[in-house]
Amino acid sequence: MAKYDLGKFGVWRGYQGFTPEDAEELEKLGFGALWLGGSPPAELPVVESLLEATETLTVGTSIVNIWAAEAKATAESFHRIEARFPGRFLLGIGVGHRENDGSGAIKPYEALVRYLDELDAAGVPVESRALAALGPRVLELARDRSAGALPYLAPPEHTRNARATLGASSLLVAEQKVVLDEDAERAREVARRMVPFYLGLTNYVNNLRRLGFTEEDLTKPGSDRLIDSLAVHGSAAQVADGVLAHLDAGADHVAIQALDDDYVAALRALAEVLPTE
């Protein structure tokens, strides 16, 4: 079902955090995809400006929140972008976080299935979409009704388990937070600006429990063990090893989220040590 040549490494960032100039540089550094987080709306702003600034880079959403963006409008945006930039946009969708969405009585899995049905009816190809997936049931749905899975906030052990569920042919994009700082305490402080937010969200906490993290680990602001797993830190070479662990565990591609204040500088340093093939 593979359609996209993503390369091994991409960059994850909130969709409002990328500029066309950044996209142009990141492509030249060898990154194959940009992943737009922060629940971009159905109109999918920013995507075309990033594609215009680059030549071969893929842009993917990670993810469009199905509670906030109607399927019909999202599909219209997909077709608009696909017409201009064939094969360079991957529509990532997911259920987001019900704690924040006020999404009513419908169960998230049922809502996701209905959304996929609507995308089918609107002509969005199966191979042009992917699902945010952590647990086995949604991973199976990603395998059966999309190009593959876009798990977030999960260590390489989850990647290994996800590959076993997805099988060999589905796309698996693992997200990995990084901090390029050899001072462990300072790096953890940077990571704790972001990671504790997710410890208040049921889907992430349940997934981390399945992976063996304890209540002590998962209590805000998160244990050092948890933080070190979810936001690898150290020298560029040490961080690269943490990124490569996802490929070793079965990922096709790793979406790197640099938490450093100057994220492009961090990615420049990583690009020097990550393998080119």
C-alpha positions in Angstrom: 0.0 0.0 0.0 3.1 2.3 0.1 2.7 5.4 -2.0 5.1 7.9 -0.5 8.9 8.1 -0.5 9.3 9.6 2.9 12.9 8.7 3.5 13.9 7.5 7.0 13.6 10.8 8.8 11.1 13.7 9.0 10.3 16.6 11.3 7.3 17.0 13.6 6.1 20.4 14.7 2.9 22.2 15.3 1.4 23.2 12.0 1.8 27.0 12.8 5.5 26.5 13.7 6.8 25.7 10.2 7.8 28.5 7.7 8.5 28.0 4.0 12.1 29.0 4.6 12.4 26.3 7.3 10.9 23.7 5.0 13.3 24.6 2.2 16.3 24.2 4.6 15.0 21.0 6.1 14.6 19.4 2.7 18.2 20.4 1.8 19.4 18.8 5.1 17.9 15.5 3.9 14.6 15.3 5.8 12.0 13.7 3.7 8.7 14.8 5.4 7.2 17.5 7.5 4.5 16.4 10.0 2.0 19.1 11.0 0.7 18.7 14.5 -1.6 20.9 16.6 -4.9 19.8 14.9 -4.9 21.8 11.7 -8.4 22.8 10.7 -10.3 21.2 7.7 -9.1 24.0 5.4 -5.5 22.6 5.9 -3.7 26.0 5.9 0.1 26.2 5.6 0.3 22.9 3.6 0.5 24.4 0.2 3.0 27.1 1.2 5.4 24.4 2.5 5.0 22.3 -0.6 5.5 25.4 -2.8 8.8 26.0 -1.1 10.2 22.5 -1.6 10.7 20.1 -4.5 10.2 16.6 -3.3 9.3 16.9 0.4 6.1 15.2 1.7 3.8 17.1 4.0 1.6 15.1 6.4 -0.9 16.1 9.0 -0.3 14.5 12.4 -3.1 14.8 12.9 -6.4 16.4 11.8 -8.7 16.0 14.7 -12.0 14.3 13.5 -14.0 16.1 16.2 -12.9 19.5 15.0 -12.7 19.1 11.2 -15.6 17.8 9.2 -14.8 14.9 6.9 -16.4 16.5 3.8 -14.4 19.7 4.2 -11.2 17.9 4.9 -11.7 15.8 1.8 -12.2 18.9 -0.3 -8.9 20.3 1.0 -7.2 17.0 0.3 -8.3 17.0 -3.3 -7.3 20.7 -3.7 -3.8 20.0 -2.4 -3.4 16.7 -4.3 -4.4 18.4 -7.6 -1.6 20.9 -7.2 1.1 18.6 -5.6 0.3 15.0 -6.7 1.6 12.4 -4.3 3.2 14.9 -1.8 0.5 15.2 0.8 -0.5 12.5 3.3 -3.7 13.1 5.3 -3.2 11.9 8.9 -6.4 11.8 11.0 -7.2 10.8 14.5 -9.7 11.1 17.4 -7.6 13.6 19.4 -8.4 13.9 23.1 -11.9 13.6 24.3 -11.0 15.4 27.6 -10.6 18.5 25.5 -13.1 18.0 22.7 -16.5 17.7 24.3 -17.3 15.2 21.6 -20.5 13.8 23.1 -21.8 10.3 23.4 -20.4 8.6 20.3 -17.5 6.3 21.0 -14.1 7.5 19.5 -13.6 4.2 17.6 -17.1 4.4 16.0 -16.5 8.1 15.2 -13.2 7.2 13.5 -14.8 4.5 11.4 -17.6 6.9 10.3 -15.0 9.5 9.3 -13.2 6.9 7.2 -16.5 6.0 5.6 -17.0 9.7 4.7 -13.5 10.0 3.3 -14.2 6.9 1.2 -17.4 8.5 -0.2 -15.5 11.7 -0.9 -12.8 9.8 -2.9 -9.8 10.2 -0.6 -7.7 7.1 -1.4 -6.9 4.6 1.3 -3.2 4.9 0.5 -3.3 8.7 0.9 -4.4 8.7 4.5 -3.0 7.4 7.8 -4.3 7.1 11.4 -3.1 8.2 14.8 -3.0 4.8 16.5 -1.7 3.5 19.8 -3.8 0.5 20.9 -4.2 -2.7 19.0 -7.8 -2.0 17.8 -7.0 1.3 16.1 -3.7 -0.1 14.8 -5.7 -2.9 13.1 -8.0 -0.2 11.7 -5.0 1.7 10.4 -3.7 -1.5 8.7 -7.1 -2.3 7.1 -8.3 1.1 6.1 -5.3 3.4 5.6 -1.7 3.5 4.5 -0.7 2.9 8.1 -0.2 4.3 11.6 1.2 7.6 13.1 1.7 6.8 16.8 2.8 9.7 19.0 4.5 9.8 22.4 5.7 6.2 22.4 9.1 4.6 22.9 10.6 2.0 20.6 9.0 -0.9 22.5 5.6 0.4 21.2 7.0 0.7 17.7 8.0 -3.0 17.9 4.5 -4.0 19.1 2.8 -1.8 16.5 4.8 -3.4 13.7 3.6 -6.8 14.8 0.0 -5.7 14.6 0.3 -3.8 11.4 2.2 -6.5 9.5 5.0 -5.9 7.0 3.3 -3.8 4.4 1.7 -1.0 6.3 3.4 2.4 6.9 4.6 3.0 10.4 5.8 6.5 11.3 7.1 6.8 14.9 7.4 10.2 16.5 10.4 10.9 18.8 11.0 14.0 20.9 14.7 15.0 21.3 16.7 17.5 23.2 20.3 18.1 22.0 21.9 18.8 25.4 24.5 16.7 27.2 23.4 18.0 30.6 20.8 15.5 31.6 19.0 17.7 34.2 18.8 20.6 31.8 17.5 18.5 29.0 14.9 16.9 31.2 13.8 20.4 32.3 13.3 21.3 28.6 11.3 18.0 28.0 9.1 18.7 31.0 7.9 21.9 29.4 5.8 19.6 27.1 5.6 16.0 28.2 3.5 16.5 31.4 0.7 17.9 29.4 0.1 14.4 27.8 0.1 12.8 31.3 -3.4 14.2 31.7 -4.7 12.5 28.6 -6.2 9.0 29.0 -5.1 7.5 25.7 -1.4 8.3 26.2 -1.4 7.3 29.9 -3.1 4.0 29.1 -0.7 3.2 26.3 2.3 4.0 28.6 0.8 1.7 31.3 0.6 -1.1 28.8 4.3 -0.6 28.2 5.1 -1.1 31.8 5.4 2.4 33.2 4.1 2.7 36.7 1.8 5.2 38.4 4.9 6.8 39.9 6.4 7.2 36.4 3.2 8.7 35.1 2.5 11.2 37.9 3.2 14.7 36.7 5.8 15.9 35.9 6.9 12.4 35.0 9.8 10.3 36.3 13.2 10.7 34.9 12.8 7.2 33.5 9.7 8.2 31.6 11.1 11.5 30.4 14.3 9.9 29.2 12.3 7.4 27.2 9.9 9.9 25.6 12.5 12.7 25.0 15.9 11.3 24.2 18.8 13.7 25.0 22.5 14.0 24.8 25.0 14.7 22.1 23.9 14.6 18.5 25.3 11.1 18.2 23.5 9.9 21.3 20.2 11.4 20.2 20.7 9.8 16.7 21.0 6.4 18.4 17.6 7.1 20.2 16.0 7.9 16.8 17.5 4.9 15.1 16.1 2.7 17.8 12.6 3.2 16.2 13.9 2.0 12.8 15.5 -1.0 14.5 12.1 -1.7 16.1 10.3 -1.7 12.8 9.4 1.9 11.9 9.6 2.9 8.3 10.2 6.6 9.2 10.8 8.6 12.3 9.2 12.0 12.8 11.7 13.9 14.9 10.3 16.6 17.3 13.2 18.8 18.4 12.2 20.5 21.7 15.3 22.8 21.6 14.5 26.6 21.4 16.3 26.7 18.0 14.8 23.6 16.5 16.3 24.0 13.1 19.8 24.3 14.6 19.2 21.0 16.5 18.1 19.3 13.3 21.2 20.7 11.5 23.4 18.9 14.1 21.4 15.7 13.8 21.5 15.7 10.0 25.3 15.5 10.2 25.2 12.2 12.1 22.0 10.5 10.9 22.6 7.9 8.1 21.7 9.1 4.6 20.3 5.7 3.6 
